Amino acid sequence: MSILCGLPLLECVYCLACARWAWRRCLHTAGHDSETWGIATVEEFEPVPRLCRYILAVYEDDLRNPLWAPPGGYGIDPDWLIHRKTYEDTQGRAPPYILYLDHDHADIVVAIRGLNMAKESDYAVLLDNKLGKKKFDGGYVHNGLLKAAGWVLDAECEVLKELVEKYPSYTLTFAGHSLGSGVATLLAMVVVQNRDKLSNIERRRVRCYAVAPARCISLNLAVRYADVINSVVLQDDFLPRTATPLEDIFKSLFCLPCLLCLRCMRDTCIPEEKMLKDPRRLYAPGRLYHIVERKPFRMGRFPPVVRTAVPVDGRFEHIVLSCNATSDHAIIWIEKEAQRALDLMLEKDHTMQIPGKQRMERQETLARHGQEYKAALQRAVTLDVPLAYSPSTYGTFDEREGEENSQRSQEESSVDSSKKSKKNETWDELIERLFDKDESGHMLQKQPDNDD
């Protein structure tokens, strides 16, 4: 009798939980994610549309005769292209990419394309992600994306080293879209951790732009690397908000109601504080730039506004129920709206035309970013996020503190005795340490040590 009485009560609790979940989702809009963030400046957002066009150029077979170039072209000089790698070149170990020397902007660029839905190899990279499978620098990262980044690094390390030495004033930029954004993110992190392998390149010279990023690193890494990694999200894009591991989503296609049931109960019953303290939960990386162009209960697109912050809690945690959740993920739309947003910034602020004021704006941007970076780290410590310490001062846009940051990072890295033994390690030894290889030379995942 007690069992029969308990069944209606259990059903009521379940229905209330589902109703609460649906109510929260229906009322949540993309604007809520960034409503308290600051407004991005021209100086910091200027590279985004240009790097989006570089990523789009990876889809072309011949840059001298492009087939899908946006108005104004990709802005790439084919003579400055170092080389490009296709699926045949990467053997499916990584997405196609280009290595480009941008003399106009003093930049060495590695641009990586997004997911190709017709390629099984891309799914193999994306779905190789058991939570907690791969530990990196005190946090956790997406295992398949780290393996792809290792392949790219193994293939390009010597060329990158030569370019970094030949052009000491150039920045080294990794840019990618969707699947490529995760590869670019982990590339930047591995390079920062092993800067001595690229002629001791300063941390401030390394940067990453993850466009429509996948959730690929744990929260402590997302905050600590905010001085290097920048994520760009257009309005309702679903991927940065997809907290459920992607391999679980694909496995649940035949039982979608079961997935929705689990999501309802989890999102309703698990406190956000507990999710933040989960060291294996993955997030969108680095500093976030959110392009907002639609308003709740309003039709059509409005002039885009770019908001930016280094958030800890509320970091794109809720999927937005929107008809544009997938279209906002397209690199073509992101490039178009990013350029519109930059044009509007330039109309309001002519810093690019007045060098004196531009220098002042640059210093103000650096100061604001530094304050936000420290506040995010303090917030992470307050929330007991594991290992959310600062590896260096904020220096992405800094031109004066580069040597100081480099020395400080080297001193901190020298504290760890294991890193001392790796000082003279070659790139090949580094890659072999991260991954084993079989007899045919293919990358295999290396089993973590017991202390991991």
C-alpha positions, 0 to 999 in steps of 0.5 A: 500500500505504501508503495502504491501511495509513493508512486503518484508522489514520485510522478508529481516530483518528476513533473514539477522538475520537468516543468521547472526545467522547461520554464527556465529554458523558455525564459532564458535568452542569449542576452542573459548570458552576458548582460552584466559584461563590459563592452568590447573595444576596437583594439581587442576585437579587430582581429576577429573578422580577419581571422574568421576570413582566414579560417574560411580560406581553409575551405578553398582549394585554390586561393588565387581562384576562390569559389566562396569568397565573401565580399571583399575577399579573404584578405589573404595574399597567396604569396604569403601562404607558407603551406596548407594541409588537407585531409590526405596530408593529416590522414584524418588525425587533425582537421585541414589547416593553413599556415599563413604569414601575415606581414600586414598585421605582423602575425604568424597564423595557423587557421584550422577549419571546423567539423566536416560532417562528411568525414568520419575522421572528424567524428572520431576526433570529436567523440574521443572524450571520456571525462577525466581521460586526459589531465593537463597542467592541473586540469582536464582537457578534451582527449581527442582534441589534444591528440589532434593538436599534438599531431599538428604540433609535431608536423609544424614545430620546426617551421614555426620555430624558424618563423618565430626566430626570423620575425621576433616582433610577430605574434603567433596566433592559433585560430579555429572554428568549431572542431578546429577551435578546440584544436587551436585552443590546445595548441596554444596551451601546449605551446605556452607550456613549452615555450622554450621549444619555440626559441623561448617565445614570450607568453604575450606573443602567443594568442588563440581565437576560438570561434564558436568554441567547443567545451574542451577544457576544465574551468580552472584552465579556462580562467587561467589561460584567459590572457592567451585564449579568446572565445567568440560566440554569436548570439544563440550558438548551441555548441559553447552551451552544450555541457553534456559530453558530445559522445553521450549525445550521439549515443542517446540519439535512439533514446532522446527522451531518456537524455531529456529526462536525465538533463531535466533532473540534473539541471534541476536538482544539482546546485551550480556550486557543485557543478563548478567544483567538478574538476572534470566538467569542460567549458568554453575556453578563455576570455569570452566575446559574445556578439548579441544581435537579437532581443527577446520577443523582438523580430529581426536582427539589430545592430550587433553589440560585442560584450566581453568578460572572463566569467567563472559562474554563468559561463554559457551554462544554459542551452537557448531554445532558439531557431537560430541555435544552429545557424549562429554556429556557422562561420559565414554568419559569424564572420559577417556579424563580427565585421558588422560589429567592428564597423559599428565600433569604428563609427563610434570610436576612431581610435584606429585613425588617431595613434595617440588616442589608440595608445591610450585606449590600448593601455585602458584595455590592458588595465581593464582586462587585467582587473577582470582577469584578477577578479575572475581568479579571485571568484574562482578561488571563492567558489573553490574551483580546483587549482584556479591560480594565476600562472602569470600577469595578464599580458595578451595586449601588453607591450611593456611587461613581456620580458617580466612575464616571461621571467616570472613564468620561467621562475614558476616553471622551475619550481616543478622538478619534473619540468626541469628534466624536460628543459632540453627535451626535443619536439619529437620527445615531447610528442612521444611523451604525450602520445605513443606511436605504433609501428606505422607511426600513427598516434596512440593515446598514452596511458596516464601515470598513476599520479595523474 
